[in-house]
Amino acid sequence: MFSSFPKTFRKNLWVFSPSELLTSFLFALFFFLAMGACFAEKPGADNAFLLTAFFTLIWTGWMYFVALRRPPPFGWLGLIRGLGPWLGLVLCYSLMKPLVPVLHPQLFDSDLRNADYHLWGKGPSVWQTGLMGHPHLTDFFSILYLVLFLWLVGLLVYHSYLRRALYQRFMLGLILLYIGGFMGYLIYPAIGPRFAYPEEWAWLQGGFFFRLAGFVIDQLGAKFDVFPSLHGAISAYLLFWQMAHDRRSLFWGIPLTIGIWFSTLLLGFHYFPDLISGGVLAGISAWLAPHLEILAGAFRRSLHPPRVWLLNLTEGHGDNYGKLAGRLSELLPLGAEISPGLICGNVPRVRGEEPLRQALRDIGEGPFWLRPSEISGSKRNTLMALKPLSFEQVIRTVFTTGTKRFFIAQKALKVSAVGVCRSFPPKNFQLTDVEIRITSLPRGDELILRLTPNKTLFKGWLDTPWNYFPPSFPLRGFELFDIVTLTRRLASRWKQFTEVEWVLSEGKVYVLDGRPVRGEKT
């Protein structure tokens, strides 16, 4: 059995996501650091190595399960797989407590405390006086400190289950953030002002949430997780992410981030330089994540897999998989949603039939939609291509039309309407320059809507569906609104008349195609 491990990993290397491979690298790094400490016979190295080896074995078992089972990136198993890299990071974080005293026993709290003195002139006492004699305010900031975990886990679940198009970019940035934090803890360890100088914080009192925060830190904290502040770095990264992908949430994201930063100082968990370094780390991670995503996509493409999940497409895949896949790869990084599906083809039947059958079983029972990636994607051709096919019809079509073509296979939905958003890219482009054409199926009724905003509702500050869709419009909602704004962004990118085709099914909007339309004038 053990001899099959390397073969299974090598055969299914393309299955692993970039975030899973990066987390595996982190486990390998910690394992060799702990093993090196054992060879050096450092005090406490034996226990640190045993715990590191145990956690590494857990992660290796999970990766072997992924390689063997190849769970698709959707459904409940996809949610668990999406959370896997972060849970691996949690295990790595818990290794800081045994590893840091072994690898670097010296603490640098005095240096960080002196930096506070140079910055403020009073040192940590400038923050102490803020909560003195205010136990209810202490509880309030303890709540803010704990809310970060809810914010982080909420976005993890959201991107693992509902917005997979942006999952890899989000996770890669988060993993880079954790790696930077872990390296800081190993190289420059400190335990924080409240624990390094307890006599200066003896006055700090609070209620239930203050005690809860203390329990979380005592039982689950790494003890040496001060410089850089991951609390400050993660909150800044989540704020940067929402600035780029969901600006509607900034009205609560900005004050929450400010509150989290103040809570780490007022509760004595961090020095001010910790927060500054955390903010810098968050900016670097957010900037590097999209570039790393493209490089990872190019690497996975070089493995020539017989199938690639649409939800894992990156910009680097477009040229390889044809025009339609290229347009989808343009849409996905912008936040579009698609139904579960895969790209297949360009492989001999003897090599590709079994993986294609497995992929079709993963996305559920048919019927399926099958579209050649070479089709230009006009409205007529796309609607004709939506003819549902059975399981065997998909297999027969893919492997009897030549191995030089790629196909996009998706589970056919119970379609209630098909629409096309059309937008114009002149100067001072407005959302009112979007036109929506809706064709109801199967009756074929057509409705054309030009958006007309209500200019009295904070126009320029709040972009919401109720600003633009009249009450009589039957398909109002944030998801449809996202398709409209996506169309506008594509028009701005391509500088030409643009349309995005979508399907509304069971209250969910799915993007089918997006393209610039040449020769049209506003």
C-alpha positions in Angstrom: 0.0 0.0 0.0 2.7 2.5 1.0 4.5 1.9 -2.4 1.4 3.3 -4.2 1.7 6.7 -2.4 4.3 8.3 -4.8 2.6 6.8 -7.8 -0.8 8.1 -6.8 0.5 11.6 -6.1 2.5 11.7 -9.4 -0.4 10.5 -11.5 -2.9 12.9 -10.0 -0.6 15.9 -9.4 -2.8 18.1 -11.6 -5.8 17.5 -9.2 -4.1 19.5 -6.4 -5.0 23.2 -6.2 -2.3 25.8 -5.9 -3.3 26.6 -2.3 -3.1 22.9 -1.4 0.4 22.7 -2.9 1.5 25.9 -1.1 0.2 24.6 2.2 2.1 21.3 1.6 5.3 23.3 1.1 4.7 24.9 4.5 4.2 21.6 6.3 7.4 20.2 4.6 9.3 23.3 5.8 8.2 22.9 9.4 8.9 19.2 9.3 12.5 19.7 8.2 13.0 22.5 10.7 11.8 20.3 13.6 14.0 17.4 12.3 17.0 19.7 12.1 16.4 20.8 15.7 16.4 17.1 16.7 19.7 16.4 15.0 21.1 19.5 16.8 19.9 18.1 20.1 18.2 21.3 21.2 16.2 21.2 24.4 12.5 20.3 23.8 13.2 19.3 20.1 11.9 15.8 20.6 8.4 16.8 21.6 8.3 19.5 18.9 9.3 17.0 16.2 6.7 14.4 17.3 3.9 17.0 17.1 5.1 18.3 13.8 5.4 14.8 12.4 1.9 14.0 13.6 0.3 17.1 12.0 2.3 16.5 8.8 1.0 13.0 8.7 -2.6 14.3 9.0 -2.1 16.7 6.1 -0.4 14.0 4.0 -3.3 11.7 4.6 -5.7 14.4 3.5 -3.7 15.1 0.3 -3.7 11.3 -0.4 -7.5 11.3 -0.1 -7.7 14.2 -2.5 -5.4 12.5 -5.0 -7.3 9.2 -4.7 -10.9 10.5 -4.5 -10.4 13.7 -6.7 -13.3 15.5 -5.1 -14.8 18.2 -7.4 -14.7 21.9 -6.2 -18.4 22.1 -5.5 -21.0 20.6 -3.2 -20.5 19.7 0.4 -17.2 17.8 -0.3 -16.0 20.8 -2.3 -16.7 23.0 0.7 -14.6 20.8 2.9 -11.9 20.7 0.4 -12.0 24.4 0.0 -11.5 24.8 3.8 -8.8 22.2 3.8 -5.8 24.6 3.2 -6.9 27.0 5.9 -7.4 24.1 8.4 -3.8 23.1 7.4 -2.7 26.6 8.2 -4.4 26.4 11.6 -2.3 23.2 12.3 0.8 25.0 11.2 -0.1 28.0 13.5 -0.4 25.6 16.5 3.1 24.4 15.8 4.5 27.8 16.7 4.1 27.2 20.5 6.4 24.1 20.6 8.8 25.2 17.7 9.7 28.8 18.5 11.3 28.1 22.0 13.3 25.3 20.3 14.4 27.2 17.2 14.7 30.7 18.6 14.3 31.0 22.4 15.3 34.7 22.5 12.3 37.2 22.8 12.3 40.7 21.4 9.6 42.3 23.4 12.0 44.9 24.8 12.9 46.1 21.3 9.3 46.4 20.3 8.5 48.2 23.5 11.3 50.7 22.9 10.0 51.3 19.4 6.6 52.2 21.0 8.4 54.6 23.3 10.1 56.2 20.3 6.8 56.5 18.4 4.6 57.8 21.2 6.9 59.1 23.9 4.9 57.2 26.6 5.2 53.6 25.5 2.3 51.2 25.9 0.8 53.4 28.7 -0.6 55.7 26.0 -3.0 52.8 25.2 -3.6 51.7 28.8 -5.4 54.8 29.9 -8.0 54.4 27.2 -9.8 51.5 29.0 -8.9 52.2 32.6 -12.1 52.1 34.7 -14.3 51.1 31.7 -15.0 47.3 31.9 -17.9 47.5 29.5 -15.7 49.2 26.9 -13.1 46.5 27.5 -15.8 43.9 26.7 -16.7 45.9 23.5 -13.1 45.8 22.2 -12.8 42.1 23.2 -15.8 41.4 20.9 -14.1 43.3 18.1 -11.0 41.2 18.6 -13.0 38.0 18.3 -15.1 39.1 15.4 -12.1 38.8 13.1 -12.5 35.0 13.3 -16.1 35.2 12.2 -15.3 37.6 9.4 -12.4 35.3 8.1 -14.4 32.0 8.4 -17.4 33.6 6.7 -15.4 34.7 3.7 -13.7 31.3 3.5 -17.0 29.5 3.4 -18.4 32.0 1.0 -15.6 31.6 -1.5 -15.3 27.8 -1.0 -19.0 27.2 -1.7 -20.6 30.2 -3.4 -18.0 32.1 -5.3 -15.5 29.6 -6.4 -14.4 31.7 -9.3 -12.3 33.8 -6.9 -11.4 31.1 -4.4 -7.9 30.4 -5.5 -6.9 34.1 -5.6 -8.4 34.7 -2.1 -6.7 31.6 -0.7 -3.3 32.2 -2.3 -3.1 35.7 -0.8 -4.2 34.4 2.6 -1.6 31.6 2.6 1.1 34.1 1.6 -0.1 36.2 4.5 0.2 33.3 7.0 3.6 32.3 5.6 4.9 35.8 6.2 3.5 35.8 9.7 5.0 32.4 10.6 8.4 33.5 9.3 8.2 36.6 11.5 7.3 34.5 14.6 10.2 32.1 14.0 12.8 34.8 13.3 11.7 37.6 15.7 9.5 36.0 18.4 7.8 38.1 21.1 4.8 37.4 23.4 3.2 40.9 23.6 3.0 43.7 26.1 0.3 42.3 28.3 2.2 39.0 28.9 5.8 40.4 28.8 5.0 43.2 31.3 2.0 41.9 33.3 2.6 44.4 36.1 1.7 47.2 33.7 -1.6 45.6 32.8 -2.8 44.4 36.1 -5.5 47.0 36.2 -7.2 45.8 33.0 -10.6 44.3 33.9 -13.7 43.3 31.9 -16.7 41.0 31.7 -17.6 37.8 29.9 -16.2 38.6 26.5 -12.9 39.9 28.1 -12.5 36.5 29.8 -13.5 34.7 26.6 -10.9 36.5 24.6 -8.3 35.6 27.3 -9.3 32.0 27.3 -9.0 31.8 23.5 -5.5 33.4 23.6 -4.4 31.1 26.5 -5.7 27.9 25.1 -5.5 28.3 21.3 -2.9 31.1 20.9 0.7 30.4 19.8 2.1 32.6 22.5 4.8 33.9 20.2 2.5 35.4 17.5 3.3 39.1 17.9 5.5 40.4 15.1 4.0 40.8 12.5 0.4 41.0 13.8 -1.6 38.5 12.0 -4.7 40.0 13.5 -3.8 43.3 11.9 -2.6 41.6 8.7 -5.7 39.4 8.2 -8.2 42.3 8.9 -6.3 44.5 6.4 -6.2 41.8 3.8 -9.9 41.1 4.1 -10.5 44.9 3.8 -8.3 45.1 0.7 -10.1 42.1 -0.8 -13.5 43.7 -0.3 -12.2 47.0 -1.8 -11.3 45.0 -4.9 -14.3 42.6 -5.1 -17.2 43.8 -3.0 -17.2 47.5 -2.3 -20.8 47.4 -1.0 -19.4 46.0 2.2 -16.9 48.8 2.9 -19.4 50.8 4.9 -19.0 48.2 7.7 -15.6 46.7 6.7 -13.6 50.0 7.2 -14.9 50.7 10.8 -14.6 47.0 11.7 -10.9 46.9 10.6 -10.2 50.1 12.6 -11.9 48.6 15.6 -9.9 45.4 15.3 -6.6 47.3 15.1 -7.5 49.4 18.2 -8.6 46.3 20.1 -5.2 44.6 19.7 -3.5 47.7 21.2 -6.0 48.6 23.9 -6.1 45.0 25.1 -2.3 44.7 25.2 -1.9 41.9 22.6 0.3 43.8 20.2 2.8 46.7 19.9 2.2 49.4 17.3 5.1 48.2 15.0 3.3 44.8 14.9 0.3 46.4 13.2 2.4 48.4 10.8 4.3 45.3 9.7 1.0 43.4 9.4 -0.5 46.1 7.1 2.6 46.0 4.9 2.4 42.2 4.8 -1.3 42.3 3.8 -0.6 44.7 1.0 2.2 42.6 -0.4 0.1 39.4 -0.2 -2.9 41.0 -1.9 -0.6 42.3 -4.7 1.2 39.0 -5.2 -1.9 36.7 -5.2 -3.2 37.4 -8.7 0.3 36.9 -10.2 0.8 33.7 -8.3 -2.6 32.5 -9.5 -1.6 33.0 -13.2 1.7 31.2 -12.7 -0.1 28.3 -10.9 -2.6 28.1 -13.7 0.2 27.9 -16.3 1.9 25.1 -14.3 -1.3 23.1 -14.1 -1.9 23.5 -17.8 1.6 22.2 -18.5 0.6 18.9 -16.9 -2.0 18.3 -19.7 -4.8 17.0 -17.6 -7.7 15.3 -19.4 -10.1 17.6 -17.6 -10.0 21.0 -16.0 -12.8 22.3 -13.8 -14.3 25.6 -15.0 -14.3 26.9 -11.5 -10.5 26.5 -11.4 -9.9 28.5 -14.6 -7.4 31.3 -14.5 -6.4 33.9 -17.1 -3.5 31.7 -18.3 -5.9 29.0 -19.6 -7.7 30.9 -22.3 -5.2 30.5 -25.1 -4.9 26.8 -24.6 -8.6 25.9 -24.4 -10.2 27.9 -27.2 -12.2 31.1 -27.7 -15.1 30.4 -25.4 -12.8 29.2 -22.6 -10.7 32.3 -23.1 -13.8 34.5 -22.6 -14.8 32.5 -19.5 -11.3 33.0 -18.1 -11.8 36.7 -18.6 -15.1 36.6 -16.7 -14.1 34.5 -13.7 -11.4 36.7 -12.2 -13.9 39.6 -12.4 -16.3 37.7 -10.2 -18.7 35.9 -12.5 -20.5 32.7 -11.5 -21.0 29.6 -13.7 -22.7 26.4 -13.2 -20.6 23.3 -12.3 -18.7 22.1 -15.3 -15.5 21.1 -16.9 -13.3 21.5 -20.0 -12.5 18.2 -21.8 -11.1 17.0 -25.1 -7.9 17.1 -27.1 -6.9 13.7 -25.7 -7.3 10.2 -27.1 -10.3 8.2 -26.1 -8.2 5.5 -24.3 -6.8 8.2 -22.1 -9.7 10.6 -21.6 -12.9 8.5 -21.5 -12.6 7.3 -17.9 -11.7 10.7 -16.5 -14.6 12.3 -18.4 -17.0 9.7 -17.1 -15.8 10.4 -13.6 -16.1 14.2 -14.1 -19.7 13.8 -15.4 -20.6 11.7 -12.4 -19.1 14.3 -10.1 -21.3 17.1 -11.3 -24.4 14.9 -11.1 -26.9 13.1 -13.3 -27.7 14.5 -16.7 -28.8 15.9 -18.9 -25.8 18.0 -19.8 -25.0 21.0 -22.0 -22.0 20.5 -24.3 -20.5 23.4 -26.3 -17.4 23.3 -28.5 -14.9 25.9 -27.3 -14.3 27.1 -30.9 -17.8 28.4 -31.3 -17.9 32.2 -31.3 -20.7 32.3 -28.8 -23.3 34.3 -30.6 -26.8 34.3 -29.1 -28.2 32.0 -31.8 -25.4 29.4 -31.6 -25.2 29.4 -27.8 -29.0 28.8 -27.5 -28.8 26.0 -30.1 -25.9 24.5 -28.1 -28.0 24.3 -25.0 -29.8 21.2 -26.3 -29.6 18.7 -23.4 -27.5 15.6 -23.9 -27.5 12.4 -22.0 -24.4 10.8 -20.4 -23.6 8.6 -23.3 -24.3 11.3 -25.9 -21.7 13.5 -24.3 -19.1 10.7 -24.4 -19.9 10.0 -28.0 -19.9 13.6 -29.1 -16.5 14.4 -27.5 -14.7 11.3 -28.9 -16.2 11.1 -32.4 -15.6 14.7 -33.5 -11.8 14.6 -33.4 -9.3 14.9 -30.6 -8.2 18.4 -31.6 -11.2 20.1 -30.1 -12.1 21.2 -26.6 -15.6 21.0 -25.2 -17.2 22.8 -22.2 -19.6 20.4 -20.4 -22.0 21.7 -17.8 -25.0 20.2 -16.0 -28.2 21.4 -17.8 -30.3 23.6 -15.6 -34.1 24.0 -15.4 -34.0 27.2 -17.3 -36.7 29.9 -16.6 -35.1 32.7 -18.6 -32.2 33.6 -20.8 -30.9 37.1 -21.0 -28.3 39.3 -22.6 -26.8 42.3 -20.9 -25.5 44.9 -23.4 -23.4 47.8 -22.4 -21.7 50.8 -24.2 -18.2 52.1 -23.4 -18.2 55.8 -24.1 -16.5 58.3 -21.8 -18.2 58.8 -18.5 -19.7 55.4 -18.7 -22.7 54.9 -16.5 -24.8 52.0 -15.4 -27.7 53.5 -17.4 -25.8 52.5 -20.6 -26.7 48.9 -19.9 -29.5 47.3 -21.8 -31.0 43.9 -20.7 -32.8 41.7 -23.2 -34.6 38.7 -21.6 -36.1 35.8 -23.5 -38.4 33.6 -21.4 -38.3 29.8 -22.0 -40.0 27.9 -23.4 -42.6 30.5 -24.5 -40.0 32.8 -26.2 -41.4 36.1 -24.8 -38.8 38.8 -25.0 -38.4 41.9 -22.8 -35.9 44.7 -23.3 -35.1 46.9 -20.4 -33.0 50.1 -20.2 -31.8 50.8 -16.7 -33.2 54.0 -15.2 -31.7 54.9 -11.8 -33.6 56.7 -9.0 -31.3 59.8 -8.7 -32.6 60.6 -5.2 -31.0 57.6 -3.5 -27.4 58.6 -2.8 -26.4 58.2 -6.4 -22.6 58.0 -6.7 -22.3 56.5 -3.2 -24.6 53.5 -3.3 -24.9 51.1 -6.3 -27.8 48.9 -5.5 -30.4 47.0 -7.5 -33.3 49.1 -6.2 -31.5 52.2 -7.6 -31.7 50.8 -11.1 -34.4 48.2 -11.6 -38.0 49.5 -11.6 -40.5 47.8 -9.2 -42.3 46.1 -12.2 -39.1 44.3 -13.3 -39.5 40.6 -12.4 -35.8 39.6 -12.1 -34.4 42.0 -9.6 -31.6 41.0 -7.2 -27.9 41.4 -6.3 -26.8 38.5 -8.6 -28.4 40.0 -11.7 -27.0 43.4 -10.6 -23.6 41.8 -10.5 -24.0 40.6 -14.1 -24.9 44.1 -15.1 -21.8 45.6 -13.4 -19.7 42.8 -14.8 -20.9 43.8 -18.3 -19.9 47.4 -17.6 -16.4 46.4 -16.4 -15.9 44.2 -19.5 -17.0 47.1 -21.7 -14.5 49.4 -19.9 -11.7 46.8 -20.3 -12.3 46.1 -24.0 -13.3 49.7 -24.9 -16.1 48.5 -27.2 -19.8 47.5 -27.2 -20.1 44.5 -25.0 -22.7 41.8 -24.0 -22.8 39.0 -21.5 -25.2 36.1 -21.8 -26.6 34.6 -18.7 -29.2 32.1 -17.5 -31.6 32.6 -14.6 -32.5 29.3 -13.0 -34.1 28.6 -9.6 -33.1 32.1 -8.4 -29.5 31.8 -9.4 -27.8 33.7 -12.2 -25.2 31.8 -14.3 -22.9 33.4 -16.9 -22.8 31.5 -20.2 -20.7 33.8 -22.3 -19.2 37.3 -22.5 -17.7 39.0 -25.5 -17.0 42.4 -27.1 -19.3 42.9 -30.1 -17.4 44.6 -33.0 -19.0 47.0 -35.4 -21.6 48.3 -33.0 -21.8 52.0 -32.2 -23.6 53.8 -29.4 
